[in-house]
C-alpha cells in the first residue's frame, strides 16, 4: 500500500484530471460550434469518464486481492478524500481497476464523439452505469448519466423540430 501524507498526490491527480478535461473540451467546442447544450453534455461525459478512469490505478496498485465488500476505497491512502470511494462487483482489486480504466476511457471517447448519434444518450448512460459497478467511483457515473439525460433531451427536441418542419 502507498503511504501518502501530504497534498502533492491529490493536487497532481486533480490537476491532471482538470488539464485533460480542459484539453478535450477545447477539441469538443471546436467540433460542436453552434450548440452550447451539446458541448455541456459532452464536457460532463468527458469529466465523468476521466474521473472514473482515475479510480482504476489506485485499485490496480492494491493488487490481486479480494475486496471486503462491494463498497471499496480506490485510493485508500488519500484520506483527504475518504479513500476515494467506489463500488465494485468484481472480486479482485486489480481486475476491477483495469475494468474501471477501460470503461472510463470508453465513456470519455463516447462523450467526446458520439453523443449526437441516434443511440448516443442511451449508450452513454449504460457505459456510465457499468462504470459504477466496476470501481469507477460513486460520483463520476452520476455525471455520465446526467450527460446522457441532457443528450436524450436534445435528441427529443431535435426530433420534434424536424417533425414540425415536415
Beta strands, then each sheet from edge to edge (+ up, - down):
strand 1: 71-73
strand 2: 85-87
sheet 1: 1+ 2-
end
